[in-house]
């Protein structure tokens, strides 16, 4: 069996592949820089948000009733217990005015909140299985009092209530940061309407917890990029460049644990999360760091496509390129991500991408033309690199279909390469790689005998 003669070109192809893999070492280092900058941004945001309480969480309004349970035959002296009643109607209206506070080069969205909470408690909700005791309280509970910038005001049946009192006796773990107002016997007997007004500040998220009655939440803001999370999405929403307006209508039977213990919370990426809640995020979901990380997922495209362009020029046009020149082209394309990150922290992302793309494409194409001592290889490099970078920019604009479009684009690129090289005789290129002269096969010792 005869095998084709190995050539310097096949060795070069293998070497180019190895160099491409080596370029991923600086790519990995740049990924580390992106993670570090993301960490620095989180530290800057936390330094701004910590003094104002981070996310503003309103846990709800309830009535806390102390009582003695009905004594059984085995219980000689029952101990005092607490009963928690929730409103049959619970409405929250919040106007959130978002501004940005700057710490270093990082902007942090912070909102000023004007909140009105209204609803009603029916007397039938105060029935306890035992003997009610004096000291019933109306409770307004939040996760952190630092979110409030002034004392909340409470009206019962249209009358302003005196200043709140201290809640000395309460069930352990039920409330976090409660405000309490005493209730009269008449209010407990007939029920009452309530209206609370509060003013505060927060960041990251605005969180509301529904109760066991009928819940209606209305939130308006000048923020144009909200994220709606939690257990319920808005029933109505309007989002524009001027801001957003959203409304939730949540029936009580959909709330499985209306006012459960604070132990039902958990942490997600350092942020406390309460189940059975409505959450609105004020962070940039598609910020520059996420975009740069998405760009780096296609790093192989910007490393091997220029390498293959140089290799085809070398194979077809017989213009030799040294491995060091391949390496420099690869490093130039790797530094594109670092340049993009540093510029995007100072100017809009699209402008940073355009500048980084032009600088990288011009550097690679001029260097290729100078190394080949010909303008055409430089133009080929510019066309190939520019197409790849524009393709990536398009993927960043359509995040929902990025996988589909990216796969189709790579398949189209492979099809184009196969079409352009369909008539190339690779064995002939390999045999003619040194000066265009074919390599003579070794003499066959049996040729003379066969000739005879």
N, C-alpha and C positions, 0 to 999 in steps of 0.2 A: 504494500500500500504506500502511495506517495502522499506527502504532506506539503503544503505551500511553505515556501521559505519565509522564515520570520524576518521582519524588517525593523529598522529603527523607528518607523512610524507607529507600529503596534506597541513598541516599548514606550513611546511618547504618550500614546493614548492611556496606557496604564499609569504612567507617571502623572498625567494630568488629573486622572481620577483620584490619585493619592493626594495631590496638592489641593484638590477641591475639598477633600475630607479634612485636611489640616486647617483650612480657612475657618472651619466650624469651631476651632479653639477660640479665636478672637470673637466669633459670634456668641459663644457661650459667655465670654467675659462681658460683652456688651449687655447680654440679658441680665447679668448680675448687676450692672450699673442701673438698668431700668428698675429692678427690684429695690435697689437702694434708694433711688429717687422716689419711688412710690412709698417707701417706708418713711423717708424724710417728710413727704407731704402729709402722711398720716400723723406724724408727730406735730407738725405745724398746725394741722386742723384741730387736734386734740388740745393743744395749748390755747386755742381760741375758744373751743366749745366747752372745755371743762369748767371754767368759771360761771357759765350760764346754764349748766346742767345737761349738756348734750341734747339728745332727743327729748321732746316734750311729750310725756305720756300722761293722759288723763284716764285714771282707772275707773272713774264713775262716781255717782252719787247714790247713797243708800241711807237707810234708817237703821240704827243699831239699838236694839231693845234688850235690856237685861231682864231676866225672868227666872223664876224658880220652877223647874220641871215638876210635873205631877208626881207625887211621891208614890212609890210602890211598896209592897209589903216588906221587901228586903231592904229598902232604903229608909233609914230612920230620919236623916236630915239631908235633904237634897242640896247640892251646891249650886250657886248661881251660874247660869249659862247665858249665852247671848244669841239673839235671833236677828238675822239680817234681812231686811225687806228692801226690794228695789222698786223703782217707779213703774207704773203701768204705761207711762208715756215719757220718753227720754229724747230730747232734741238738743243737738249741739250745732251752733253756727260759729264758724271761725274764719276770720279774715287775717291772712298771713302776708305781711309785707316783707319781701326778701331783699336783702342787700348783701354785699360781699365785704368781708373784712380781710385785710391782707396781712400775712405774716411772712416776711421775706419775699420770695417770688411767688408764693402760693396764695390763691384766693379761696376763702371759705364762705359758702353761703350760710347766712344767719337770718332768721326771720323774727319779726316782731308780731306777736299774736294778740288779737282782740277777740275774746271768746265770750259767747253768751250760751248758757245752758238753762233749759227750761223743761218743765214736765209736771207730772202729778203723781201723788201717792194717794191711794184709796185706803179708807179705814179697814177694809176687809183684808188688806195686805199685812196688817199688824197683828193678826190673830196668832197667838202662840199656844203651844201645848203645855200650859202651866199658868203660873201666876205672874203677870207683868209687874215689874218693879219700876220705881221712879228713876229718872235719869236717862230717858230715851234721847238720842242725839241724831241730828241730821249730819251725815258725813260726806265731805267732798275730799276725794283721795287722789293724789298725784304721785308720780314716782320720785320726783325731786323738787323740793320747794325752791331751789335756786332758779328754776324755770320761771317762777312768778316774780314780777317786778313790783307788785303792790298787793296789799291785802285784798283777797276776793270779797265781793259784796253779795249778800244773800237777801232775797225778798221772799217772804212767805205770804201767800194770798195778797200780794201787792204791797205789803208793809216791810220796810227795811228791818232786818234783825240786828240786835245789838252785837257788839263785837264777839267773836267766837270765844268759846271757852276751851280749856285744855282737856283732852281726852285721857284721863288718868287710868281708867279701867277699860280695857278692850281685849278682844280675843287675840292671843299670840299668833302673829304671822298673817293676820287677815288684811291689815292696812300697812301701807308703807310710810306715807307722809300725809296724814289726815288733817283736815280742818273740820271742827265740830261746832254745831249750834244746838242749844237746848230746845226741846220741843215741849209744848204745853199739853195738858190733858185734853183740852178742846181740839187741838190739832190732831192728836192721836185718835180722838173719838170720831171726828168728822172727815179726816183726811185734809189734804192741802195741796195748793199749787205752789211751785217754787220757780224762781229765776235767779240765776247766779251770773255775775259778770266778773271776768278775770282778765288781766293783762300780763303778758309774759314774753319770754324770748326762748329760742331754741335753735337747733341745727340738726343736720343729717336727716331726721325723720320727725313727723308729727303723727302721734299714735292715739287712737281712741278705742275704748273697749265698750261694746254694747252690753245692755242689761237684758233681763228676762222679759221686759215688756216690749212695746213697740218702739223701735229706734229709728230716728231720722237724723243723719249727719250731713251738714252742708259746709263745704270748705271752699274758699275763694282765695286766690293769690295772684301776684304779678309774676310768678315763676313760670317760665315757658317750657320747662323740660321736667315735668313731674314723673315720678315712678309710683305706680299704685300696686301695693302688695298687701299681704295679710290674708285673712280667711274669706273676705268678701271684696269684690270689685264694685266700682260705682255703678249704680243703676242709670245715672245720667252723668255725662262729662262733656266739657268743652275745653279744648286746648288750642291756644293761638299764640302768636308772638307777644301779645299783651298779657298773657297769663293763662290761668285755668280756673274752671269752676267745676266742682264735682259734688254729687249727691248720692248718699247711700240710704236705702230703706231696708232695714233688717228686722224681720218679725222675730219676736222673742222665742218662738219654738225652734228657731235655727241656732240658738245659743245653748250649747250643751252644758257649759259651766259658767254661769253668768258672773258671779262674784266669788271666785274660788280663792284659795290661798295664794300668796305671792310665790310659793314654791313651785308653781306651774311654769315659771319662766325659765329660759335657758339662754345661752350665749351662742351667737353665730357671727364668726369673724370679729370677735371682740365687742359686738353690739348685742345688748340684751333684747330678747324677743319674747313677747307675751302671746301665747296662742289665744284664739278667739278675739282677734283685734283687727282694726283697719289701720293700715300704715301708708303714709305718703312720704316718699323719699325726695330730698332736695339736693342730691348729689348728681354730678354729671356722670350718667351711666356710660356713655361712650367718650370718656375723657382721653387726653393725649397718651397716657400710659397704656391704656387698653388698646388704643390704635397702634402704637409702636409695637406692642406685643403681638398684635395680629399681623403686622407687617413681617415680623421676624419668623412667623410660621412659614413664610414663603421664601426663607433665606436661600434654600437650595436652588431655587429658580434663578436668583441673581448671582449665584456663584457658578453654577455649571453652564448656564446659557452663554455667558461671555466666554467661558473656557471652550465650549463647543464651537463658538464662532471663530475663535482663534485657530482651533484645530482644523476646521474645515478650510480656512484660508491657507493654512500651512499644507494641508493634504492636497488640495485641488490646485492652488496657484504656486505651490512650491516655494512659499515664503517662510523661512524658518523662524521660529520664536523660541527663545531660551526659557527653560522652566522658571527662572527668576522673573521673567516678564509675565508669565501666567500668574505667578504669586502676587506680583504688584497689582495686577488688574483685580485679582480676588480681594486683596486687602482694601482697595479703593471702594469696591462694592460693599464690603463689610462695614467700613466707616460711614457709609450712607446712613445707617441706623443711629449711630452715635450723633452724627450731625443733625439728623431729624429730631432726635430727642432734645438736644440742647437748644435748637432754634424754636421748637414747639413750646418750650417753657417760657419763651419771651414774646413770640408773635403767634398769630392764628395758625392752626395746624395746617390748613391747606396751603398757606403761603410758605410755611416751613418745608412742607413736602415738595413744593415746586422748586424752591431754591436748592434743596438737597439733591433733588433729581437732576437738575440742570448742571450743578457742579460735578456730580459723579459721572454723568454721561459725557460731559465735555472733557473731563480729565481722562477718562478711559479711551475715548475716541482719538483725542490728540496724541496720547501716548502710543496707541496702536499704530496710528499713521506714521509717527516718528520712528517707531521700532521697525516697521516694515518698509520705511523709506518710500511710501506710496500713499496717496490720498484715499484710494478705494477701500483698503481694509479698515481705515478709520471711519469711513462712512458706513460700512457694514456694521461695525461695532456700535456706532451711534444709533443706527436704525433698530438694531436688535435690542439694545439696552433701553432705548426710549420706549419701544413697544412694551417691554416687560414692565417698566415702571408705571406707565399709563394704565396698563392692565391691572396692576396692583391697586392703583389709586381708585379705579372703578370698583374694585371689590370692597374697598373701605366704605364706599357710599351706599352699598346695598348689602348690609350685614345679614339680613334675613335670607338672602339667596347666595351668599358668598361661597358656600361649599359647592352648590350646583354650578354656578358660573365659573368658579375656579377650576373645577374638574373638567368642564367642557373646554375651557381655555387651554389647559394643559394638553388635553387630547387633540385640540386643533393645532397646537404648536408641534406636537409629535407627528401629526399627519402632514404638516407643511414640510418638516425635515425629511420625512420619508418620501414625499413627492419630489422635493428638490434633488434628492440623492438617488432617485430611482434608477438612473442610467449610469451611476458611478460604479466602475469595476474596482472594488476595494483590493482584490488580489493584485490587479495591475498597478494600483497606486502603491501598494506595499512593495512590489518588486521593482518599481521605478523610483523609489523614494530617494535614492542616492544618485543625484546627477542625471536622472532620467534614463540610466542604462539598466537594462535588465540583468539580473544576476543569473549566470549560467549554472545550470544544474550540475551536480557532480557526475564525473564519468562513470558509466556503467561497465564494470569489468566483464560482463557477459555479452556486451554489444558485438564484439568481434565474432563470438561463436554464433550469435543469432544471425549476423550478416552472412555467415557461411551457410 
